[in-house]
Amino acid sequence: MKKVLVLNGPNINMLGKRQPEVYGYETLADIEQNCVNVGTDLGLTVTCKQSNYEGELITWIQEAREEFDAIVMNPAAYSHTSIGIMDALHAFEGAVIEVHISNIHKREEFRHHSYVSLRADGIVVGCGTHGYELGLRQAAHLLSK
Ligand code: CA2
């Protein structure tokens, strides 16, 4: 079975508790459960992790080199700031799919640029929390080649 790491960045643990008009009503636990279920349907083993700390996310990406075939990641606010996360992803040889729940291009200008997009093999933007499922499906597609 191919293994996929679903990584979420800062404040994603607040989903469903604040700003539902932007991010919807689903919680991180809902998203992670759905990712595991969709992964099972796709024949993937899915592991989900979330951190509010840039260094912890970087360490997990480094460790993923040994264990995972793909990373589906919502780097959240670090998308727009973190060269460190981008560099770690560049050292990861598997597929990288970037997910954003909201359409970052319809929002403030500082959200329009993502360092992670400079590495991503695919990007899902503005599809709500359904974007994680789309990201997993694309990861499965890339891994089947
Ligand atoms: O649209 C996305 O998925 C984002 O990655 C979400 C990030 C935001 O910084 C990015 O620009 C776009 C924010 C994560 C969730 O933040 C919350 C803050 C308070 C309450 C609920 C969620």
Backbone and ligand atoms as CSV (ligand in chain L), in Angstrom:
chain,resi,resn,atom,element,x,y,z
A,1,MET,N,N,0.854,-1.212,0.000
A,1,MET,CA,C,0.000,0.000,0.000
A,1,MET,C,C,0.880,1.249,0.000
A,2,LYS,N,N,0.544,2.212,-0.841
A,2,LYS,CA,C,1.256,3.499,-0.820
A,2,LYS,C,C,0.826,4.274,0.423
A,3,LYS,N,N,1.774,5.049,0.926
A,3,LYS,CA,C,1.502,5.780,2.166
A,3,LYS,C,C,1.487,7.290,1.905
A,4,VAL,N,N,0.463,7.939,2.412
A,4,VAL,CA,C,0.306,9.389,2.217
A,4,VAL,C,C,0.204,10.078,3.576
A,5,LEU,N,N,0.975,11.153,3.713
A,5,LEU,CA,C,0.936,11.982,4.920
A,5,LEU,C,C,0.073,13.212,4.634
A,6,VAL,N,N,-0.980,13.401,5.424
A,6,VAL,CA,C,-1.812,14.606,5.319
A,6,VAL,C,C,-1.369,15.547,6.445
A,7,LEU,N,N,-0.793,16.676,6.049
A,7,LEU,CA,C,-0.219,17.612,7.021
A,7,LEU,C,C,-1.015,18.911,7.033
A,8,ASN,N,N,-1.330,19.385,8.215
A,8,ASN,CA,C,-2.008,20.674,8.352
A,8,ASN,C,C,-1.199,21.612,9.232
A,9,GLY,N,N,-1.171,22.881,8.830
A,9,GLY,CA,C,-0.383,23.893,9.531
A,9,GLY,C,C,-1.188,24.668,10.568
A,10,PRO,N,N,-0.692,25.821,10.945
A,10,PRO,CA,C,-1.217,26.566,12.096
A,10,PRO,C,C,-2.675,26.988,11.960
A,11,ASN,N,N,-3.367,26.859,13.076
A,11,ASN,CA,C,-4.767,27.277,13.234
A,11,ASN,C,C,-5.792,26.362,12.579
A,12,ILE,N,N,-5.330,25.375,11.848
A,12,ILE,CA,C,-6.295,24.450,11.236
A,12,ILE,C,C,-7.033,23.671,12.341
A,13,ASN,N,N,-6.413,23.561,13.505
A,13,ASN,CA,C,-7.101,22.926,14.646
A,13,ASN,C,C,-8.268,23.766,15.158
A,14,MET,N,N,-8.395,25.001,14.674
A,14,MET,CA,C,-9.503,25.879,15.072
A,14,MET,C,C,-10.703,25.776,14.120
A,15,LEU,N,N,-10.560,25.011,13.061
A,15,LEU,CA,C,-11.657,24.900,12.075
A,15,LEU,C,C,-12.948,24.439,12.742
A,16,GLY,N,N,-14.038,25.013,12.271
A,16,GLY,CA,C,-15.348,24.650,12.803
A,16,GLY,C,C,-15.700,25.390,14.068
A,17,LYS,N,N,-14.691,26.054,14.666
A,17,LYS,CA,C,-14.926,26.766,15.931
A,17,LYS,C,C,-15.022,28.270,15.725
A,18,ARG,N,N,-14.346,28.785,14.692
A,18,ARG,CA,C,-14.356,30.215,14.362
A,18,ARG,C,C,-14.418,30.372,12.843
A,19,GLN,N,N,-14.885,31.544,12.372
A,19,GLN,CA,C,-14.917,31.903,10.949
A,19,GLN,C,C,-15.519,30.813,10.046
A,20,PRO,N,N,-16.711,30.273,10.393
A,20,PRO,CA,C,-17.304,29.243,9.517
A,20,PRO,C,C,-17.664,29.799,8.139
A,21,GLU,N,N,-17.884,31.138,8.057
A,21,GLU,CA,C,-18.230,31.737,6.756
A,21,GLU,C,C,-17.065,31.627,5.770
A,22,VAL,N,N,-15.831,31.521,6.293
A,22,VAL,CA,C,-14.654,31.373,5.412
A,22,VAL,C,C,-14.280,29.907,5.249
A,23,TYR,N,N,-14.263,29.147,6.371
A,23,TYR,CA,C,-13.687,27.799,6.342
A,23,TYR,C,C,-14.708,26.676,6.534
A,24,GLY,N,N,-15.994,27.016,6.738
A,24,GLY,CA,C,-17.009,25.983,6.893
A,24,GLY,C,C,-17.139,25.502,8.330
A,25,TYR,N,N,-17.960,24.466,8.508
A,25,TYR,CA,C,-18.302,23.981,9.854
A,25,TYR,C,C,-17.574,22.694,10.234
A,26,GLU,N,N,-16.874,22.116,9.284
A,26,GLU,CA,C,-16.179,20.856,9.589
A,26,GLU,C,C,-14.984,21.112,10.492
A,27,THR,N,N,-14.742,20.197,11.401
A,27,THR,CA,C,-13.582,20.321,12.291
A,27,THR,C,C,-12.396,19.563,11.688
A,28,LEU,N,N,-11.227,19.790,12.289
A,28,LEU,CA,C,-10.033,19.052,11.844
A,28,LEU,C,C,-10.254,17.547,12.004
A,29,ALA,N,N,-10.895,17.153,13.115
A,29,ALA,CA,C,-11.149,15.713,13.334
A,29,ALA,C,C,-12.018,15.147,12.212
A,30,ASP,N,N,-13.041,15.927,11.769
A,30,ASP,CA,C,-13.893,15.481,10.647
A,30,ASP,C,C,-13.058,15.289,9.381
A,31,ILE,N,N,-12.222,16.297,9.110
A,31,ILE,CA,C,-11.394,16.256,7.884
A,31,ILE,C,C,-10.470,15.043,7.917
A,32,GLU,N,N,-9.829,14.837,9.075
A,32,GLU,CA,C,-8.859,13.732,9.166
A,32,GLU,C,C,-9.549,12.376,9.030
A,33,GLN,N,N,-10.738,12.244,9.626
A,33,GLN,CA,C,-11.468,10.979,9.510
A,33,GLN,C,C,-11.840,10.712,8.058
A,34,ASN,N,N,-12.296,11.777,7.377
A,34,ASN,CA,C,-12.659,11.627,5.963
A,34,ASN,C,C,-11.440,11.262,5.109
A,35,CYS,N,N,-10.288,11.864,5.427
A,35,CYS,CA,C,-9.060,11.542,4.680
A,35,CYS,C,C,-8.705,10.066,4.842
A,36,VAL,N,N,-8.818,9.551,6.054
A,36,VAL,CA,C,-8.507,8.137,6.295
A,36,VAL,C,C,-9.485,7.255,5.508
A,37,ASN,N,N,-10.801,7.624,5.543
A,37,ASN,CA,C,-11.818,6.838,4.828
A,37,ASN,C,C,-11.583,6.847,3.317
A,38,VAL,N,N,-11.331,8.055,2.783
A,38,VAL,CA,C,-11.090,8.181,1.334
A,38,VAL,C,C,-9.823,7.412,0.970
A,39,GLY,N,N,-8.805,7.510,1.828
A,39,GLY,CA,C,-7.560,6.774,1.589
A,39,GLY,C,C,-7.823,5.282,1.485
A,40,THR,N,N,-8.636,4.763,2.372
A,40,THR,CA,C,-8.964,3.327,2.347
A,40,THR,C,C,-9.610,2.963,1.011
A,41,ASP,N,N,-10.565,3.798,0.563
A,41,ASP,CA,C,-11.233,3.552,-0.730
A,41,ASP,C,C,-10.232,3.564,-1.887
A,42,LEU,N,N,-9.205,4.415,-1.752
A,42,LEU,CA,C,-8.222,4.570,-2.837
A,42,LEU,C,C,-7.066,3.575,-2.713
A,43,GLY,N,N,-7.089,2.772,-1.665
A,43,GLY,CA,C,-5.992,1.825,-1.460
A,43,GLY,C,C,-4.741,2.478,-0.903
A,44,LEU,N,N,-4.910,3.566,-0.173
A,44,LEU,CA,C,-3.772,4.287,0.415
A,44,LEU,C,C,-3.825,4.162,1.935
A,45,THR,N,N,-2.668,4.133,2.556
A,45,THR,CA,C,-2.602,4.263,4.012
A,45,THR,C,C,-2.367,5.737,4.312
A,46,VAL,N,N,-3.298,6.357,5.017
A,46,VAL,CA,C,-3.226,7.803,5.280
A,46,VAL,C,C,-2.923,8.057,6.751
A,47,THR,N,N,-1.923,8.896,6.987
A,47,THR,CA,C,-1.578,9.350,8.338
A,47,THR,C,C,-1.781,10.860,8.374
A,48,CYS,N,N,-2.468,11.356,9.408
A,48,CYS,CA,C,-2.765,12.800,9.501
A,48,CYS,C,C,-2.041,13.421,10.692
A,49,LYS,N,N,-1.465,14.606,10.457
A,49,LYS,CA,C,-0.813,15.344,11.539
A,49,LYS,C,C,-1.086,16.834,11.367
A,50,GLN,N,N,-1.142,17.543,12.501
A,50,GLN,CA,C,-1.308,19.008,12.458
A,50,GLN,C,C,-0.378,19.622,13.489
A,51,SER,N,N,0.213,20.768,13.127
A,51,SER,CA,C,1.025,21.487,14.111
A,51,SER,C,C,0.889,22.990,13.899
A,52,ASN,N,N,1.009,23.715,15.011
A,52,ASN,CA,C,1.062,25.173,14.957
A,52,ASN,C,C,2.505,25.669,14.898
A,53,TYR,N,N,3.471,24.731,14.838
A,53,TYR,CA,C,4.890,25.087,14.900
A,53,TYR,C,C,5.596,24.777,13.584
A,54,GLU,N,N,6.237,25.775,13.034
A,54,GLU,CA,C,6.919,25.630,11.745
A,54,GLU,C,C,7.989,24.530,11.819
A,55,GLY,N,N,8.816,24.560,12.884
A,55,GLY,CA,C,9.906,23.589,12.992
A,55,GLY,C,C,9.406,22.160,13.076
A,56,GLU,N,N,8.287,21.968,13.759
A,56,GLU,CA,C,7.719,20.614,13.875
A,56,GLU,C,C,7.240,20.115,12.505
A,57,LEU,N,N,6.611,21.004,11.747
A,57,LEU,CA,C,6.166,20.627,10.393
A,57,LEU,C,C,7.377,20.271,9.529
A,58,ILE,N,N,8.455,21.065,9.662
A,58,ILE,CA,C,9.673,20.804,8.874
A,58,ILE,C,C,10.261,19.445,9.261
A,59,THR,N,N,10.317,19.153,10.558
A,59,THR,CA,C,10.848,17.853,11.009
A,59,THR,C,C,10.004,16.708,10.450
A,60,TRP,N,N,8.681,16.851,10.480
A,60,TRP,CA,C,7.813,15.783,9.957
A,60,TRP,C,C,8.026,15.598,8.454
A,61,ILE,N,N,8.219,16.697,7.731
A,61,ILE,CA,C,8.471,16.582,6.277
A,61,ILE,C,C,9.803,15.863,6.046
A,62,GLN,N,N,10.827,16.209,6.845
A,62,GLN,CA,C,12.129,15.529,6.718
A,62,GLN,C,C,11.973,14.034,6.983
A,63,GLU,N,N,11.240,13.685,8.050
A,63,GLU,CA,C,11.060,12.270,8.407
A,63,GLU,C,C,10.246,11.517,7.353
A,64,ALA,N,N,9.358,12.254,6.663
A,64,ALA,CA,C,8.491,11.630,5.651
A,64,ALA,C,C,9.297,11.059,4.492
A,65,ARG,N,N,10.517,11.550,4.300
A,65,ARG,CA,C,11.366,11.046,3.207
A,65,ARG,C,C,11.564,9.544,3.327
A,66,GLU,N,N,11.628,9.033,4.546
A,66,GLU,CA,C,11.884,7.606,4.779
A,66,GLU,C,C,10.606,6.773,4.650
A,67,GLU,N,N,9.455,7.395,4.866
A,67,GLU,CA,C,8.250,6.598,5.114
A,67,GLU,C,C,7.106,6.794,4.122
A,68,PHE,N,N,6.979,7.994,3.552
A,68,PHE,CA,C,5.762,8.299,2.784
A,68,PHE,C,C,6.046,8.481,1.294
A,69,ASP,N,N,5.025,8.142,0.491
A,69,ASP,CA,C,5.128,8.279,-0.959
A,69,ASP,C,C,4.600,9.619,-1.444
A,70,ALA,N,N,3.757,10.260,-0.639
A,70,ALA,CA,C,3.183,11.557,-1.038
A,70,ALA,C,C,2.811,12.349,0.217
A,71,ILE,N,N,2.784,13.658,0.058
A,71,ILE,CA,C,2.311,14.545,1.131
A,71,ILE,C,C,1.190,15.401,0.556
A,72,VAL,N,N,0.054,15.404,1.239
A,72,VAL,CA,C,-1.042,16.342,0.935
A,72,VAL,C,C,-1.012,17.351,2.073
A,73,MET,N,N,-0.751,18.604,1.749
A,73,MET,CA,C,-0.479,19.570,2.821
A,73,MET,C,C,-1.247,20.867,2.674
A,74,ASN,N,N,-1.895,21.262,3.775
A,74,ASN,CA,C,-2.390,22.638,3.881
A,74,ASN,C,C,-1.444,23.354,4.851
A,75,PRO,N,N,-0.493,24.104,4.312
A,75,PRO,CA,C,0.492,24.762,5.176
A,75,PRO,C,C,-0.076,25.981,5.894
A,76,ALA,N,N,-1.343,26.313,5.588
A,76,ALA,CA,C,-2.041,27.446,6.210
A,76,ALA,C,C,-1.190,28.719,6.058
A,77,ALA,N,N,-1.064,29.527,7.111
A,77,ALA,CA,C,-0.376,30.821,6.976
A,77,ALA,C,C,1.090,30.664,6.588
A,78,TYR,N,N,1.698,29.496,6.907
A,78,TYR,CA,C,3.105,29.287,6.533
A,78,TYR,C,C,3.298,29.198,5.026
A,79,SER,N,N,2.206,28.939,4.285
A,79,SER,CA,C,2.298,28.938,2.814
A,79,SER,C,C,2.912,30.232,2.326
A,80,HIS,N,N,2.514,31.313,2.984
A,80,HIS,CA,C,2.843,32.659,2.492
A,80,HIS,C,C,4.170,33.191,3.034
A,81,THR,N,N,4.763,32.447,3.978
A,81,THR,CA,C,5.956,32.981,4.664
A,81,THR,C,C,7.140,32.034,4.723
A,82,SER,N,N,6.913,30.722,4.612
A,82,SER,CA,C,7.960,29.782,5.048
A,82,SER,C,C,8.821,29.226,3.925
A,83,ILE,N,N,10.012,29.795,3.809
A,83,ILE,CA,C,11.014,29.230,2.895
A,83,ILE,C,C,11.511,27.900,3.474
A,84,GLY,N,N,11.498,27.786,4.814
A,84,GLY,CA,C,11.944,26.546,5.460
A,84,GLY,C,C,11.074,25.356,5.086
A,85,ILE,N,N,9.769,25.544,5.080
A,85,ILE,CA,C,8.865,24.450,4.685
A,85,ILE,C,C,9.049,24.139,3.202
A,86,MET,N,N,9.185,25.171,2.378
A,86,MET,CA,C,9.415,24.935,0.948
A,86,MET,C,C,10.700,24.131,0.740
A,87,ASP,N,N,11.782,24.512,1.456
A,87,ASP,CA,C,13.058,23.794,1.300
A,87,ASP,C,C,12.923,22.332,1.725
A,88,ALA,N,N,12.225,22.097,2.833
A,88,ALA,CA,C,12.029,20.717,3.306
A,88,ALA,C,C,11.254,19.916,2.257
A,89,LEU,N,N,10.248,20.524,1.656
A,89,LEU,CA,C,9.462,19.829,0.630
A,89,LEU,C,C,10.292,19.564,-0.622
A,90,HIS,N,N,11.225,20.470,-0.924
A,90,HIS,CA,C,12.115,20.239,-2.071
A,90,HIS,C,C,12.985,19.009,-1.854
A,91,ALA,N,N,13.318,18.715,-0.578
A,91,ALA,CA,C,14.152,17.541,-0.268
A,91,ALA,C,C,13.335,16.249,-0.240
A,92,PHE,N,N,12.007,16.367,-0.257
A,92,PHE,CA,C,11.112,15.201,-0.277
A,92,PHE,C,C,10.906,14.793,-1.733
A,93,GLU,N,N,11.157,13.520,-2.028
A,93,GLU,CA,C,11.146,13.109,-3.443
A,93,GLU,C,C,9.793,12.643,-3.963
A,94,GLY,N,N,8.830,12.420,-3.052
A,94,GLY,CA,C,7.516,11.966,-3.491
A,94,GLY,C,C,6.644,13.114,-4.005
A,95,ALA,N,N,5.376,12.788,-4.250
A,95,ALA,CA,C,4.425,13.786,-4.756
A,95,ALA,C,C,3.987,14.727,-3.624
A,96,VAL,N,N,3.825,15.982,-3.972
A,96,VAL,CA,C,3.339,16.983,-3.004
A,96,VAL,C,C,2.107,17.671,-3.598
A,97,ILE,N,N,0.988,17.585,-2.873
A,97,ILE,CA,C,-0.231,18.295,-3.277
A,97,ILE,C,C,-0.538,19.329,-2.198
A,98,GLU,N,N,-0.665,20.575,-2.618
A,98,GLU,CA,C,-0.987,21.680,-1.691
A,98,GLU,C,C,-2.501,21.897,-1.708
A,99,VAL,N,N,-3.074,22.038,-0.519
A,99,VAL,CA,C,-4.525,22.253,-0.407
A,99,VAL,C,C,-4.786,23.549,0.353
A,100,HIS,N,N,-5.699,24.360,-0.162
A,100,HIS,CA,C,-6.236,25.503,0.588
A,100,HIS,C,C,-7.754,25.415,0.570
A,101,ILE,N,N,-8.344,25.505,1.737
A,101,ILE,CA,C,-9.802,25.400,1.853
A,101,ILE,C,C,-10.470,26.582,1.146
A,102,SER,N,N,-9.977,27.771,1.425
A,102,SER,CA,C,-10.545,28.984,0.809
A,102,SER,C,C,-9.819,29.283,-0.501
A,103,ASN,N,N,-10.433,30.131,-1.304
A,103,ASN,CA,C,-9.766,30.592,-2.527
A,103,ASN,C,C,-8.843,31.745,-2.149
A,104,ILE,N,N,-7.571,31.424,-1.937
A,104,ILE,CA,C,-6.607,32.429,-1.460
A,104,ILE,C,C,-6.445,33.586,-2.463
A,105,HIS,N,N,-6.805,33.340,-3.728
A,105,HIS,CA,C,-6.655,34.390,-4.748
A,105,HIS,C,C,-7.787,35.412,-4.720
A,106,LYS,N,N,-8.857,35.069,-4.013
A,106,LYS,CA,C,-10.005,35.971,-3.874
A,106,LYS,C,C,-9.896,36.783,-2.592
A,107,ARG,N,N,-8.845,36.522,-1.803
A,107,ARG,CA,C,-8.717,37.120,-0.480
A,107,ARG,C,C,-7.619,38.203,-0.484
A,108,GLU,N,N,-7.113,38.556,0.674
A,108,GLU,CA,C,-6.102,39.616,0.769
A,108,GLU,C,C,-4.885,39.281,-0.110
A,109,GLU,N,N,-4.227,40.340,-0.585
A,109,GLU,CA,C,-3.116,40.129,-1.504
A,109,GLU,C,C,-1.984,39.298,-0.878
A,110,PHE,N,N,-1.766,39.449,0.437
A,110,PHE,CA,C,-0.655,38.699,1.057
A,110,PHE,C,C,-0.882,37.194,1.017
A,111,ARG,N,N,-2.138,36.766,0.742
A,111,ARG,CA,C,-2.400,35.321,0.654
A,111,ARG,C,C,-2.223,34.794,-0.771
A,112,HIS,N,N,-1.994,35.684,-1.727
A,112,HIS,CA,C,-1.964,35.244,-3.128
A,112,HIS,C,C,-0.700,34.454,-3.451
A,113,HIS,N,N,0.384,34.750,-2.730
A,113,HIS,CA,C,1.642,34.039,-3.011
A,113,HIS,C,C,1.840,32.905,-2.013
A,114,SER,N,N,2.246,31.740,-2.537
A,114,SER,CA,C,2.578,30.611,-1.664
A,114,SER,C,C,3.951,30.069,-2.059
A,115,TYR,N,N,4.874,30.030,-1.089
A,115,TYR,CA,C,6.186,29.400,-1.341
A,115,TYR,C,C,6.016,27.921,-1.649
A,116,VAL,N,N,5.043,27.282,-0.995
A,116,VAL,CA,C,4.826,25.849,-1.188
A,116,VAL,C,C,4.412,25.548,-2.634
A,117,SER,N,N,3.704,26.484,-3.265
A,117,SER,CA,C,3.287,26.282,-4.664
A,117,SER,C,C,4.484,26.158,-5.608
A,118,LEU,N,N,5.644,26.698,-5.171
A,118,LEU,CA,C,6.853,26.595,-6.013
A,118,LEU,C,C,7.403,25.166,-6.030
A,119,ARG,N,N,6.908,24.324,-5.121
A,119,ARG,CA,C,7.321,22.913,-5.064
A,119,ARG,C,C,6.184,21.955,-5.422
A,120,ALA,N,N,4.948,22.384,-5.189
A,120,ALA,CA,C,3.806,21.466,-5.300
A,120,ALA,C,C,3.666,20.879,-6.707
A,121,ASP,N,N,3.286,19.587,-6.764
A,121,ASP,CA,C,2.984,18.936,-8.036
A,121,ASP,C,C,1.540,19.200,-8.456
A,122,GLY,N,N,0.723,19.601,-7.489
A,122,GLY,CA,C,-0.665,19.952,-7.768
A,122,GLY,C,C,-1.181,20.822,-6.639
A,123,ILE,N,N,-2.164,21.643,-6.958
A,123,ILE,CA,C,-2.704,22.586,-5.965
A,123,ILE,C,C,-4.227,22.539,-6.038
A,124,VAL,N,N,-4.884,22.425,-4.883
A,124,VAL,CA,C,-6.352,22.482,-4.807
A,124,VAL,C,C,-6.704,23.707,-3.971
A,125,VAL,N,N,-7.435,24.628,-4.573
A,125,VAL,CA,C,-7.715,25.913,-3.924
A,125,VAL,C,C,-9.209,26.212,-3.996
A,126,GLY,N,N,-9.784,26.605,-2.851
A,126,GLY,CA,C,-11.143,27.145,-2.870
A,126,GLY,C,C,-12.239,26.105,-3.024
A,127,CYS,N,N,-11.948,24.852,-2.754
A,127,CYS,CA,C,-12.965,23.792,-2.866
A,127,CYS,C,C,-13.500,23.393,-1.498
A,128,GLY,N,N,-13.257,24.223,-0.510
A,128,GLY,CA,C,-13.696,23.903,0.847
A,128,GLY,C,C,-12.910,22.714,1.391
A,129,THR,N,N,-13.464,22.087,2.437
A,129,THR,CA,C,-12.762,20.947,3.021
A,129,THR,C,C,-12.767,19.728,2.091
A,130,HIS,N,N,-13.637,19.766,1.076
A,130,HIS,CA,C,-13.630,18.716,0.036
A,130,HIS,C,C,-12.276,18.680,-0.686
A,131,GLY,N,N,-11.549,19.789,-0.617
A,131,GLY,CA,C,-10.232,19.877,-1.276
A,131,GLY,C,C,-9.251,18.821,-0.809
A,132,TYR,N,N,-9.377,18.387,0.455
A,132,TYR,CA,C,-8.460,17.335,0.944
A,132,TYR,C,C,-8.706,16.026,0.198
A,133,GLU,N,N,-10.004,15.732,-0.035
A,133,GLU,CA,C,-10.333,14.506,-0.783
A,133,GLU,C,C,-9.809,14.611,-2.219
A,134,LEU,N,N,-10.002,15.790,-2.824
A,134,LEU,CA,C,-9.498,15.980,-4.188
A,134,LEU,C,C,-7.979,15.833,-4.219
A,135,GLY,N,N,-7.309,16.383,-3.192
A,135,GLY,CA,C,-5.849,16.271,-3.117
A,135,GLY,C,C,-5.403,14.824,-2.986
A,136,LEU,N,N,-6.124,14.055,-2.170
A,136,LEU,CA,C,-5.784,12.636,-2.002
A,136,LEU,C,C,-6.006,11.862,-3.302
A,137,ARG,N,N,-7.101,12.195,-3.999
A,137,ARG,CA,C,-7.379,11.513,-5.272
A,137,ARG,C,C,-6.272,11.809,-6.283
A,138,GLN,N,N,-5.800,13.047,-6.315
A,138,GLN,CA,C,-4.711,13.398,-7.238
A,138,GLN,C,C,-3.417,12.697,-6.826
A,139,ALA,N,N,-3.159,12.625,-5.516
A,139,ALA,CA,C,-1.960,11.911,-5.043
A,139,ALA,C,C,-2.028,10.445,-5.489
A,140,ALA,N,N,-3.203,9.809,-5.317
A,140,ALA,CA,C,-3.372,8.401,-5.729
A,140,ALA,C,C,-3.135,8.260,-7.237
A,141,HIS,N,N,-3.653,9.224,-7.988
A,141,HIS,CA,C,-3.468,9.203,-9.454
A,141,HIS,C,C,-1.986,9.273,-9.807
A,142,LEU,N,N,-1.256,10.191,-9.164
A,142,LEU,CA,C,0.182,10.337,-9.459
A,142,LEU,C,C,0.950,9.080,-9.047
A,143,LEU,N,N,0.551,8.481,-7.911
A,143,LEU,CA,C,1.269,7.308,-7.401
A,143,LEU,C,C,0.969,6.045,-8.225
A,144,SER,N,N,-0.136,6.071,-8.975
A,144,SER,CA,C,-0.493,4.905,-9.777
A,144,SER,C,C,0.299,4.848,-11.092
A,145,LYS,N,N,0.999,5.936,-11.420
A,145,LYS,CA,C,1.708,5.994,-12.705
A,145,LYS,C,C,3.009,5.188,-12.675
L,1,CA2,O1,O,-7.683,28.498,2.926
L,1,CA2,C1,C,-6.850,27.857,3.559
L,1,CA2,O2,O,-6.898,26.638,3.692
L,1,CA2,C2,C,-5.733,28.591,4.309
L,1,CA2,O3,O,-4.546,27.796,4.186
L,1,CA2,C3,C,-6.176,28.677,5.763
L,1,CA2,C4,C,-5.228,29.479,6.650
L,1,CA2,C5,C,-4.913,30.850,6.019
L,1,CA2,O4,O,-3.906,31.489,6.771
L,1,CA2,C6,C,-4.410,30.691,4.571
L,1,CA2,O5,O,-4.163,31.972,4.031
L,1,CA2,C7,C,-5.442,29.967,3.727
L,1,CA2,C8,C,-5.908,29.689,8.024
L,1,CA2,C9,C,-6.176,28.376,8.741
L,1,CA2,C10,C,-7.408,28.396,9.601
L,1,CA2,O6,O,-7.443,29.549,10.421
L,1,CA2,C11,C,-8.482,29.706,11.298
L,1,CA2,C12,C,-8.360,30.764,12.183
L,1,CA2,C13,C,-9.369,30.978,13.105
L,1,CA2,C14,C,-10.487,30.152,13.126
L,1,CA2,C15,C,-10.605,29.108,12.227
L,1,CA2,C16,C,-9.591,28.884,11.319
